[in-house]
């Protein structure tokens, strides 16, 4: 059950691994091709392996500083991309709900819709006046009150917290309420 829940809440790194494998394979294949061509005495297709090795050893001689800087930046960004994908614990926008009999995984948008409905009822506003954003550790409820109608912030916050407690997602996010200073004209 734990393996299934982890698979549903964490993205696969298979695509990034395949990109890295293809890049390494292409570079190694090209190096093998050029070495094989040189071994049979034919001219190099693009760069002779010995010439390439001499140029790498002689760096930065003969290369404009701008080109060297751009190449270094691109290689650094690619390396950082692969490193961060390997090290950081990527997470999907989902929460686990505890259940003894089944693995229950709910998308954050579904949780946000339920919390927005609860906040809308507690604030006595229209659906367009409430927006909820759910992340792993935080729920932010944005309410634009109706002009001239007082809004009880504590009641809205308590209703949203109660709804979240009834759901019981893991991990349990903190709730923040943000009330807009400008109201909406009532219909």
Residue, then its C-alpha position, 0 to 999 in steps of 0.5 A: x500500500x505504501x508503495x502505491x501511495x508513493x507512486x501516486x504522490x511522487x512523479x516518475x524520474x524515468x523521462x529525465x533518466x532516459x534523456x540523460x541516457x540518450x545524451x550519454x549514448x550519443x556522445x559515446x557513440x560519436x566518440x566510438x565512431x570517430x575513433x573507429x574511423x581514425x583506426x582504419x585510417x579514414x579522415x574524421x567526420x567532424x573532429x579528429x579525436x586527437x585534435x579534440x583532446x588537444x583543444x580541450x587541454x588548451x582551453x580557453x586558447x583560441x575560443x572567444x570569451x563570449x562563446x566560452x561563457x555561453x557554453x559554460x552556462x548551458x553545460x552548467x544549467x544542464x548539469x543543474x537540471x539533472x542534479x536537482x531532478x536526482x536530489x530533490x523529492x519531487x511531489x505531485x499536487x496530491x494529498x493522501x487521505x488515511x483509510x484502512x481498506x483502500x489507498x485514497x489519493x486526492x488531487x489538490x484541485x478537488x480539495x481546493x474546490x471543497x474548501x472554496x465551497x465551504x468558505x463561500x457558504x461561511x462568508x455568504x458570498x458568490x462562487x466568484x468571490x472565493x479562490x482557494x490555493x492548496x499546496x503541500x503545507x499550506x491552504x490559502x483562502x482568498x475572499x473578496x467580500x461584498x461591499x457593505x456586507x460585513x465579513x466574519x473572518x473568524x467564522x470563515x477561517x473556522x469553517x475551512x479548518x473544520x472542513x479540512x480536519x474532517x477530510x484529514x489529508x496527510x500531511x495536514x496543511x496550515x490554513x491562511x485567510x486573506x480578505x481583499x480590501x476592495x469589495x465586490x458590488x453585490x447583485 
